[in-house]
Every structure is written in C-alpha cells, then in structure tokens.
C-alpha cells in the first residue's frame, strides 16, 4: 500500500442498491465511506495478491483499479458480504457496487 499520494477518483457513483442500503443503514454507510477512503489511499482491501499487484501497476500505467472490501458480519446485507470499488482507467469516475451488480 502506497499512501504518499491519493488516487484521483473523479466523480463518485454507486449502484442504486448500494445507495439505498447506505441511506437506510448507518453502519453500512460508515463502512462504505471508510472503504472509499482506503481505496483513495491505495489500500486495495481484500483483493487477492495478484489483483493488488495489478492495482499498484495500474496507478502508474493508467489502467482500471478494482478494490474489494469484505463487510464485518454485523454490516453485511443479506447475501452481499462485500463491496467493490472501481476507478476507471481515465480516472473520470469511481463506482461503488456489490459484486452481483457488476
């Protein structure tokens, strides 16, 4: 994890399912905001080792970046136990979504 400079995120977007649950559940909302902060500081969360290496390279090459964050059991929503945060290659938009929304 490289925290010396933040990642350009562009416009922040989220799927309607994430937005709805975020509105209704304060713990989930806090979890999402903390994950976005981690992503912004290049902490790729629970992504596997290979994906973390690809993300580190993508920071310098300008490729798409995908982080994975597993929610603690008390925050997980039904069958969704993690969120993905994807920053597009051109850094124009960062999207927060459930894996099943992909």
Secondary structure, 3 states (H helix, E strand, C coil): CCCCCCCCCCEEEECHHHHHHHHHCHHHHHHHHHHHHHHHCCCCECCCHHHHHHHHHHHHHCCCEEEEEECCCCCCECCECEEEEEECCCCCEEEEEEHHHC
